[in-house]
């Protein structure tokens, strides 16, 4: 017996009403005939399909009082075989590039595309560094019809505020918009949980996602890992765009493996017209002689504005000058508060100078070639921005040259620049903080300083939802920006939070001396309230079949939520008698978990079985966070 996904079951039920037009006697789908009739919008077929509430909800959209049927997305469903068969080993859907609605291995034409544009790839980072230096994700595509509670706002627990007076954290029952926020939990789900509160408020998003190199998170399904990565990124970038302010900017760090495809994906989500440019960061200096072809020394940083028309008119897009350059601005203007120096007004080398004759204080005349008119010079003499100076060679005119707000950033960020270190510097920074290297791929603080300096002002909100070692948050705190960080891995408590505690304590690594950081600041830490997520972690950390079965049995006894398509006792029996490898069985066990139930929904907070697990402070924190209390 084959167990179908709900949407396929609903569609087959409708098609059965047409006799053998679309299904054989054995119930097999006549895909070619069905797709032909769908392409022609055959009236009787469309009428029956649209009579289904499930199909209408999943595949129609209302635009200006007109209902649009998403035909291409509906047809894509029929390019997939059933989700699971009795062996429970054929669950993974086909993910890849398509051309004309067919996979590229079925057609000679190629168009950049990936299926399930209206689905969600839920990736859970559940294996710790202690077991493997690579952090695998649980790759799984969840069909649109099955996404119901997955992206609903979740309950927060264990909220604590860290500051100089409470270096180990103090439980809190409220949060304000001026507070910095750190969340432990799946970043896709966390982004949807904070969306209502922070939509339109984030000035900068910087992310350094997994690069899909074949050695990282997307190794489970090697054949289709490229499209899986694109889907994974698409889901997160779409909600990220909603969080950006109208003059906000997103910067995505990548390497050569996915850079070209990432550019097209970002064009699709943010609009090609909002592409600002690529920054090229030299991440290493020297070495690379063991490279097979080319020693690749750089990363790409794709820069997009949410609305480039608004961003281009803002006072951003400038970075600070080097200290040596600014020493010439010795004087302070009392009217404007700006620093300046005096420079000669004469410009004899100009191609088309303006000849000006002026009377000096002693009644004599001077002649000069200028870039300003006589009227402008007289007005500036009146307000004090131009002055006469008498020297041994007679009178000259000088004008105030004010310190600029900043310089335009060049697209190539070279390691020769003082504030743009390499990966070696970032590893040294982490080692200096913890006495050893505790994180594999941190980014240097100087790089983040440049990015934050370029795109934000003090008190602006910065978001990084691939937080890692918390470089973004550390630099944001030192530069007096507000921040949000999201991370699922358990090192959030041993590395990320510990690093931010050291920043509050005034550590002098990274950019601290450059920005005169002496300590201070604060942040609030909280966690998504785990439900099935804990079981996913236990299963991914199992090392034997016995441990797998034990985890599933415990989950079953505690009323954990399994995927609706399986019967858990039969599933466990098949695992016990399976001739698959342990790794394959482990993947199947992870797939058995209902991904809609990884965390408790905020809508469940008044359920007595849920509320009894929360203390009063946690209840108040959630009510305030979601605007249900007095602290919103």
Buried (B, 14 or more C-beta within 10 A) or exposed (E): EEBBBBBBBBBBEBBEEBEEBBBEEEEEBBEEBBBEBBEEEBEEBBEBBBEBEEBEEBBBEEEEEEEEBBBBBBBBBBBBEBBBEEEBBEBBBBBBBBBEBEBBEEEEEEEEBBBBBBBBBBBBBBBBBEEEEBBBBBBBBBBBBBBEBBBBBBBBBBBBBBBEEBEEBEEBBBBEEEBBBBBBBBBBBBBBBBBEBBBEBBBBBBBBBBBBBEEBBBBBBEEBBBBBBBBBBBBBBBBBBBBBBEBBBBBBBBBEBBBEBBBEBBBBBBBEEBBBEBBBBBBBBEEEEEEEEEEEBBBBBBBBBBBBEEBEEEEBBBBBBEEEEEEEBEEEBEEEEBBBBBEEBBBEEEEEBBEBEBEBEEEEEBEBBBEBEEEBBEEBBEEEBBBBEEEEEEBBBBBBBBBEEBEEBEEEBEBEBEBBBBBBBBBBBBBEBBEEEBBEBBBBBBBBBBBBBBBBBEEBBBBBBBBBBBBBBBBBBBBBBBBBBBBBBBBBBBBBBBBBBBBBEEBEBBBBEBBEBEBBBBBBBBBBBBBBBBBBBBBBBBEEBEBBBBBBEEBBEEEBBBBEBBEBEEBBEBBEEBEBEBEEBBBBBBBBBBBBBBBBBBBBBEEEEBEEEBEEBBBBBBBBBBEBBEBB
